[in-house]
C-alpha cells in the first residue's frame, strides 16, 4: 500500500482526535494493512508496543479518550483505502473487515492497559511526593523552607497567606470508613477559593489540611466543605459531636505551617477540655485560655481556692461543676441550664444553692461571677476533678 496514503490516514485520524501527535500510532497502520491482507491477529510484540505507546501517551498528558479516538479513526479511515476493499471480492472483504476489527479491538485494549498502568505509577509517585511534602512542612525548620518550590508545583503557594485545619472524628481518620475523606476534601477545595490546591493527609488519626487562606471567607469555606464531605462520606455520622475541627492562625512562609498546625492541635485539645460545641474552632479565639495555662501555679491556686470546697459535696465536685459550667455558658439563665443538662429548673436551683453554701460565694452575683467563671474554665482546662491537679 502506498506509504503516502498511510501517512494521510494517520494525519486525518490525528485531526479527528483533537490534534494529538500521529506518531502515537507507531507502526500500527502498516501492521493493520498486513493483517487485513493475511487475516492474522496482532502478535504479542505488536500488542506490547501498543501498551508502551499507551504508557507514553499517559506520561505526555494525552487523554485516554483522545488516544482511543486516534486509533479507531485510523482504522475506519484506513478501511476506505485498503486495496482488498477496492478489489470488491465479498469473501476477501469480509475477512479483511474482521481482521481490521480484531486489530482495533486488541490494540485499544493494550493501549488502555498501558495507559492505566502508567497513570497508576504517576499517581503513586505524586502521592509519595505529597506525603513527603506534608511531613516536611509539619516538621518545620530549614527543610520546610526548602520545599516551597515543590509545594508550588502541587498548587500550594506558601509565600501567600495560608492556614492549617486539624479535625478529629470519633472513629479517627485512620478508620476504613473515613479513608475517602481526605481525597474528597481535596477535590471539594481544589480551586474553590484563592485558586489554590490544598494538601490533605492523615496524621496520628487526625485529618490535617494545609490550605490557602487569602481572607476569612476562605477559612470559613474549608469548615463548610469539611462538614459537607463528612455528611456525604458518612451519612448520618457527621451530625452532633462526632467530629470537631480547629484552624490555626493565617500566616505566610513555609516554616509557618508548623506554627499554624501546632496552634490548631492546641485549640482542638482546648475545645475538648472546655466542651465547646462549635464545629470549627478558631485558635485565635482561645488565646486567652492558652495564656491562662502558662502560669500553672496561679491556675492551680485559683481552682483550689475558689472551687476546692466542692469536692466535699455528696457525689463529689463533678455535678456541681457541670452545673456551673452550663449556667455560665447559657448566660446565667436557669431554664436554659436545665435544658442543657436535662434537669428540672428546681434541680438546677438546688445545685446553685449548694454551691453557694459550700463556697460561701453566690455564683449568680455579678460581682463574684468573673472569678468563679474563670475558676470553672480553669478546672475544665485541667480536667479537674476527674484528674487531680498534681497530675494534670
C-alpha positions in Angstrom: 0.0 0.0 0.0 1.2 3.5 -0.8 3.1 5.0 2.2 1.7 8.4 1.4 -1.8 7.1 1.7 -1.0 5.6 5.1 0.6 8.9 6.2 -2.6 10.7 5.1 -4.7 8.3 7.1 -2.6 8.9 10.2 -2.8 12.7 9.9 -6.5 12.6 9.3 -7.0 10.4 12.4 -4.8 12.8 14.5 -7.1 15.7 13.4 -10.2 13.6 14.4 -8.7 13.0 17.8 -8.2 16.7 18.5 -4.8 17.3 17.1 -2.8 14.7 19.0 0.6 13.5 17.7 0.1 11.0 14.9 3.4 9.4 16.0 1.4 7.7 18.8 0.2 5.3 16.1 3.7 4.0 15.7 3.7 1.2 13.1 0.1 0.3 13.8 -1.3 1.2 10.4 1.2 -0.9 8.3 0.5 -3.8 10.7 -3.3 -3.5 10.1 -2.7 -3.4 6.3 -0.8 -6.7 6.6 -3.5 -8.2 8.9 -6.3 -7.2 6.5 -4.5 -9.0 3.7 -3.5 -12.1 5.6 -6.3 -12.3 8.2 -3.9 -12.7 11.1 -4.3 -11.1 14.5 -1.8 -8.8 16.2 1.3 -10.6 17.6 2.4 -10.4 21.2 5.3 -8.0 20.4 2.9 -5.7 18.5 0.5 -5.6 21.4 3.4 -4.9 23.8 4.3 -1.9 21.6 0.7 -0.7 21.7 0.9 -0.9 25.5 4.1 1.1 25.5 2.5 3.8 23.4 -0.4 3.9 25.8 2.1 4.5 28.6 3.8 7.2 26.6 0.5 9.0 26.0 -0.3 9.0 29.7 3.1 10.4 30.6 2.6 13.1 27.9 -0.7 14.1 29.3 -2.8 12.8 26.3 -6.3 12.0 27.4 -7.3 8.3 27.1 -10.4 9.3 25.1 -8.2 11.1 22.5 -5.8 8.2 22.3 -8.6 5.7 21.6 -10.2 8.1 19.1 -6.9 8.3 17.3 -6.7 4.5 16.8 -10.4 4.0 15.9 -10.4 6.9 13.5 -7.2 5.5 11.9 -8.9 2.1 11.4 -12.0 3.4 9.7 -10.0 5.8 7.5 -7.6 3.0 6.5 -10.5 0.8 5.6 -11.6 3.2 2.9 -8.3 3.0 1.1 -7.4 -0.7 1.5 -6.6 -2.5 -1.8 -8.6 -5.5 -0.7 -11.7 -3.3 -0.3 -11.2 -1.6 -3.7 -11.0 -5.0 -5.4 -14.5 -5.8 -4.2 -14.3 -9.6 -3.6 -17.0 -10.1 -1.0 -15.3 -13.1 0.7 -12.0 -11.3 1.0 -13.6 -8.0 2.0 -15.5 -9.8 4.8 -12.3 -11.5 6.1 -10.4 -8.2 5.9 -13.2 -6.4 7.8 -13.0 -9.0 10.6 -9.2 -8.7 10.7 -9.3 -4.9 11.0 -12.0 -5.0 13.7 -9.9 -7.6 15.7 -6.8 -5.5 15.3 -8.6 -2.4 16.5 -10.1 -4.2 19.5 -6.8 -5.8 20.6 -4.8 -2.6 20.1 -7.3 -0.5 22.1 -7.3 -3.0 24.9 -3.4 -2.9 25.0 -3.4 0.9 24.8 -5.8 1.3 27.7 -3.9 -1.2 29.9 -0.6 0.6 29.2 -2.2 4.0 29.8 -3.8 2.9 33.1 -0.6 1.3 34.4 1.3 4.5 33.7 -1.3 6.6 35.3 -1.2 4.4 38.4 2.5 4.8 38.6 2.2 8.6 38.3 -0.5 8.6 40.9 1.7 6.7 43.4 4.7 9.0 42.7 2.5 12.1 43.2 1.1 10.6 46.4 4.5 9.9 47.7 5.7 13.4 46.8 2.6 14.9 48.5 3.2 12.8 51.7 6.8 13.7 51.8 6.0 17.4 51.4 3.2 17.2 54.0 5.6 15.6 56.6 8.3 18.1 55.9 6.1 21.1 56.3 4.6 19.8 59.6 8.1 19.1 60.9 9.1 22.8 60.2 12.7 24.1 60.3 15.1 24.7 57.4 13.8 21.7 55.5 10.3 23.2 55.3 11.7 26.4 53.7 13.5 24.3 51.1 10.3 22.7 49.8 8.5 26.0 48.8 9.1 25.3 45.2 7.8 21.7 45.4 4.7 22.9 47.1 4.1 25.4 44.3 4.3 22.6 41.8 1.4 20.9 43.7 -0.6 24.1 43.6 0.1 25.4 47.2 1.6 28.8 47.2 3.3 29.0 50.6 4.6 32.6 50.0 1.0 33.8 50.3 -1.2 33.5 53.5 -2.2 30.0 54.4 -3.5 28.1 57.4 -3.8 24.6 58.8 -7.0 22.9 59.8 -6.9 19.9 62.1 -10.1 17.7 62.5 -10.9 14.9 64.9 -13.6 12.3 64.3 -14.8 9.8 66.9 -13.9 7.0 64.5 -10.5 8.6 63.8 -9.5 9.3 60.2 -7.4 6.0 60.1 -10.7 4.1 60.3 -11.6 2.3 57.0 -15.0 4.1 56.9 -13.2 7.5 56.8 -10.3 6.8 54.4 -12.1 8.6 51.5 -12.5 11.8 53.4 -9.0 13.3 52.7 -9.3 12.9 48.9 -12.9 14.1 48.9 -11.9 17.2 50.8 -9.1 17.9 48.4 -11.5 17.7 45.5 -14.1 19.9 47.2 -11.5 22.6 47.9 -9.3 22.5 44.8 -9.6 25.9 43.2 -12.6 26.7 45.4 -11.1 29.9 46.9 -7.9 31.6 46.1 -7.4 29.3 43.1 -5.0 27.1 45.1 -4.9 23.4 45.8 -4.9 22.2 49.4 -2.7 19.4 50.8 -4.7 17.0 52.9 -3.5 14.0 54.8 -4.0 12.0 58.0 -1.5 12.2 60.9 -2.0 10.3 64.1 -5.6 9.7 63.3 -6.3 13.4 62.7 -7.2 15.0 59.4 -4.8 17.8 58.6 -5.5 20.3 55.8 -2.9 22.9 54.6 -4.8 25.4 52.5 -4.6 28.9 51.0 -6.3 31.5 53.3 -6.3 34.9 51.5 -9.2 36.0 53.7 -11.7 35.0 56.3 -14.1 33.7 53.7 -11.5 31.1 52.6 -11.1 29.9 56.1 -14.9 29.6 56.6 -15.2 27.7 53.3 -12.9 25.0 54.5 -15.0 24.3 57.5 -18.2 24.3 55.4 -16.7 21.9 52.8 -15.4 19.6 55.5 -18.9 19.4 57.1 -20.4 18.6 53.7 -17.8 16.0 52.8 -18.3 14.2 56.2 -22.0 14.2 55.7 -21.7 12.7 52.2 -19.0 10.2 53.1 -20.6 9.1 56.4 -24.4 9.6 56.1 -25.9 10.2 59.5 -22.4 10.0 61.0 -21.4 13.7 60.7 -24.1 15.0 62.9 -23.8 16.1 66.5 -20.4 16.0 68.2 -18.9 13.1 66.3 -16.3 15.5 64.8 -14.7 18.8 65.5 -12.0 20.9 63.8 -9.7 23.8 64.7 -7.9 26.3 62.5 -4.5 27.8 63.3 -3.5 31.3 62.5 -3.2 32.5 58.9 0.5 33.0 58.2 2.8 33.2 55.2 6.0 31.3 54.6 6.7 27.5 54.5 8.1 27.5 58.1 4.9 28.9 59.4 2.9 25.8 58.5 4.2 24.0 61.7 3.2 27.1 63.8 -0.4 27.0 62.4 -0.5 23.2 62.8 0.5 23.3 66.4 -1.9 26.1 67.2 -4.8 24.1 65.6 -3.9 21.0 67.6 -3.7 23.0 70.8 -7.0 24.7 70.0 -8.6 21.3 69.3 -7.4 20.0 72.7 -8.7 23.1 74.5 -12.1 22.8 72.7 -12.4 19.3 74.0 -11.5 20.2 77.5 -13.8 23.2 77.5 -16.6 21.1 75.9 -17.1 23.6 73.2 -19.7 22.6 70.7 -18.6 24.9 67.8 -17.9 22.6 64.8 -14.8 24.6 63.7 -12.9 26.4 66.4 -10.6 29.4 65.6 -7.3 29.1 67.5 -7.2 32.9 67.8 -10.4 32.9 69.9 -8.8 30.5 72.5 -5.6 32.5 73.1 -6.9 33.7 76.5 -7.1 30.1 77.7 -3.6 29.3 76.5 -2.4 32.3 78.4 -4.2 31.1 81.5 -2.4 27.8 81.3 1.0 29.3 81.1 1.0 30.1 84.8 0.2 26.7 86.3 0.9 27.7 89.8 -1.7 30.5 89.6 -4.2 28.3 87.9 -3.9 25.6 90.4 -4.3 28.1 93.2 -7.4 29.6 91.5 -9.1 26.2 91.2 -8.1 25.1 94.7 -9.1 28.3 96.5 -12.3 29.0 94.6 -13.7 25.6 93.8 -11.9 23.2 96.2 -14.7 23.0 98.8 -17.0 21.5 96.1 -15.1 18.2 96.5 -16.7 17.8 99.9 -20.2 17.6 98.4 -22.0 14.3 98.3 -21.3 12.8 94.9 -18.1 14.9 94.5 -17.5 18.2 92.7 -18.4 16.9 89.2 -22.2 17.5 89.2 -21.9 20.9 90.8 -19.0 22.0 88.5 -21.0 20.8 85.5 -24.0 22.9 86.6 -21.8 26.0 87.0 -20.2 25.4 83.6 -23.6 25.1 81.9 -25.0 28.1 83.9 -22.3 30.4 82.7 -22.4 29.0 79.1 -26.1 29.8 78.9 -25.6 33.4 80.1 -26.8 32.7 83.7 -30.3 31.5 82.6 -31.6 28.7 84.8 -34.2 27.4 82.4 -31.6 27.1 79.6 -29.2 25.5 82.0 -31.8 22.9 83.0 -32.5 22.2 79.3 -28.8 21.8 78.6 -28.3 19.4 81.5 -31.6 17.6 81.0 -32.6 18.5 84.5 -35.6 20.4 86.1 -35.2 24.0 86.9 -35.8 23.1 90.5 -32.8 20.7 90.4 -30.6 23.5 88.9 -31.7 25.9 91.6 -30.9 23.4 94.3 -27.4 22.8 92.9 -26.7 26.5 92.7 -27.8 26.8 96.3 -25.4 24.0 97.3 -22.6 25.8 95.5 -23.4 29.0 97.5 -23.4 27.1 100.7 -20.1 25.2 100.1 -18.1 28.1 98.6 -19.6 30.9 100.6 -20.0 32.8 97.4 -23.0 33.4 95.1 -22.4 32.1 91.6 -25.3 34.3 90.4 -23.9 37.5 91.8 -22.3 39.6 89.0 -19.6 40.9 91.4 -18.4 37.3 92.1 -19.2 35.8 88.7 -15.9 36.7 86.9 -13.7 35.0 89.4 -15.9 31.9 89.7 -16.3 31.6 85.9 -12.6 31.9 85.4 -12.1 29.1 88.0 -14.6 26.9 86.3 -12.9 27.4 82.9 -9.5 26.6 84.6 -11.0 23.5 86.1 -12.2 22.3 82.7 -8.8 23.0 81.1 -7.1 20.9 83.8 -9.9 18.3 83.7 -10.4 18.7 87.4 -11.9 17.0 89.4 -11.5 13.9 87.2 -7.7 14.4 87.1 -6.0 15.6 90.4 -4.3 18.9 90.0 -0.9 17.5 90.7 -1.4 15.1 87.8 -3.0 17.5 85.3 
